[in-house]
Amino acid sequence: MSLPVTKVITKTPQMRKFDLKAFSKHKKKNNYCRYIKTDDNGVTIETYLIENKDSYQETITYLNTPIKKRYMYNKNTLNTTKEIVSFYDCIIGFRREYNEDGVLIAEIDCDAPYKLSWQKLIKKMKTEYDIDLMDKLDQIKNNNSVSSVSRNPQRMQYVIRIPCEFIPHGISEERFEIDATTGEIISHIKNKEKIYPNANCDQ
């Protein structure tokens, strides 16, 4: 079984610092703020900032998607100390740590154990089940609102959960278990009325 790879970094990347000006502008009484803006790529994002005793935290949510970026900052230097990116409940890409000067000192490749990447999982679910894991508005439109996508390096599988609404005599939750190495469907619990004609394997 492969485990996430930890690397010690010797080079210094471009430093990210906490935006104290934006925090001071939008801050509420309880030392937090939330605001929406358009980034340099034209994507609408929601930024949540909070002040802790010894640090600042920032969470960036790409609206109508399951992607979030989270940063921890040193309160004195405003330099980044930790950063992660998540796809639903999955930590994806590299989890990075920095020293107090903002120099990258270590990173863990969270995708390393999985032969079936989260990008391939997105493609599989869209192609075989017409479920767009990246578009929450499309999920609502098609009554496929995904509540959770998780993955387990010990069992090497993805688990996708979709609550079933307005079904008086059916199951409460549609559930996929997918092999994170081969991409095969291990199990699929769904209502009998729901049909996926493009699925390679359906239970």
Secondary structure, 3 states (H helix, E strand, C coil): CCCCEEEECCCCCCCCECCHHHHHHHCCCCCEEEEEEECCCCCEEEEEEEECCCEEEEEEEECCCCEEEEEEEECCCCEEEEEEEEECCEEEEEEEEECCCCCEEEEEECCCCCCCCHHHHHHHHHHHHCCCCCCHHHHHHCCCCCCEEEEECCCCEEEEEEECCCCCCCCCEEEEEEECCCCCEEEEECCCCCCCCCCCCCC
